[in-house]
């Protein structure tokens, strides 16, 4: 089950790296606009905030990935702690989005599904 948690953490991290790319590098591009809506002109005033938020997503992804790497190297406790911190924060952010904005609940579910699976698999494995 711990291996499943590691796989889900990597997948959640990959999604958050993609979100980083859309928010911090390609904010006005077609992928970001089809994902977040609006035109490049409408997005432009929000570029600074998206840039910052993208890096937040990148740092969560790195935290989870470093945790997976450490766990794979045999440092299970530290690795699991970093995996849970990264994916737990991803899950919490998705919950905040879903609770605070009804129109964004589908996006929140997409954003939170892999972190939820990572957290659940990891916790179950640690408790077994």
KAGI-V806600 format. One record per pair of residues at least 12 apart in sequence whose C-alpha atoms are under 7 Angstrom apart, sorted by sequence separation. I is the first residue (numbers start at 1). J is the second residue. If there is no record, write none. Layout:
I_J / I_J
This chain:
28_40 / 67_79 / 67_80 / 95_108 / 94_108 / 28_43 / 67_82 / 68_83 / 94_109 / 28_44 / 67_83 / 94_111 / 64_82 / 94_112 / 63_82 / 64_83 / 27_47 / 63_83 / 91_112 / 64_86 / 90_112 / 63_86 / 64_87 / 91_115 / 61_86 / 90_115 / 91_116 / 24_50 / 60_86 / 23_50 / 24_51 / 88_115 / 23_51 / 87_115 / 24_54 / 23_54 / 24_55 / 87_118 / 88_119 / 87_119 / 20_54 / 19_54 / 20_55 / 84_119 / 20_57 / 19_57 / 20_58 / 17_57 / 16_57 / 17_58 / 16_58 / 17_61 / 16_61 / 13_61 / 13_64 / 13_65 / 9_64 / 10_65 / 6_68 / 9_83 / 9_87 / 12_114 / 11_114 / 12_115 / 8_114 / 9_115 / 8_115 / 8_117 / 9_118 / 8_118 / 6_118 / 5_118 / 5_119 / 5_121 / 4_121 / 5_122 / 2_121 / 1_121 / 2_122 / 1_122 / 2_125 / 1_125
